[in-house]
């Protein structure tokens, strides 16, 4: 997508936030001095910046002013030879990057804010559906915050109850995709992907049963490229009508995964979820924002070719 950050699919769509200008340099400063392949704690900046990328309050109720994913779909669809998947940042991430303490004059409760977020995003999805889109991908990287102790502690310090946040998020995401017959919804979870760094760690075990059973999305796209994601055991909770897309190929490093290793991982996962309900993909996007990762365009091409090679071996 032609954007500063994938989260801007919502931040650029609405009015109502207390926001400020942002440039490529702003994003470069956020990661200056950070170490690749190490943990990076996202700066909780109070200075004005793009909402959702930064934790921002609102000054009036949110209103939809444009639909960036729809603009992108309309550009791509006429030249695409395959169905086009469109991505939106999900309500959980929007909620986690919302300064409620500074917004109570507008939204007395977080629930009231989230209700408006969901209503706006349902309008965005309906516009995509009306334009012909049949596959909508919801980005929810923040779900792994509910298995990452530093992230949980940050919520508590803000006066939030993490599992109340989790329950509210599951309800919001379920409502987001309700009532769109014939549309495939995927939801993507990861543990951070910025300048070849990561933000969270912890397996899916603590949230898996509720996550896989309370979310109605047909496809779960899950990070599984490092030990930080844990084992495939939590996949035992995935309902029989869902597909699990295994994010086995790293987007952070240029080294190419051996196809034999990918085949072994898929075979391991198939002991928990039948092979016909599995797929393979990169762990995340190669460039989640304008800063990107420390991989070249050639590295990206080779990794995508490796995904196809492994898929042809396993699902021929």
Order of alpha helices (4+ residues) and beta strands (2+ residues): alpha-beta-alpha-beta-alpha-beta-alpha-alpha-beta-alpha-alpha-beta-alpha-beta-beta-alpha-beta-alpha
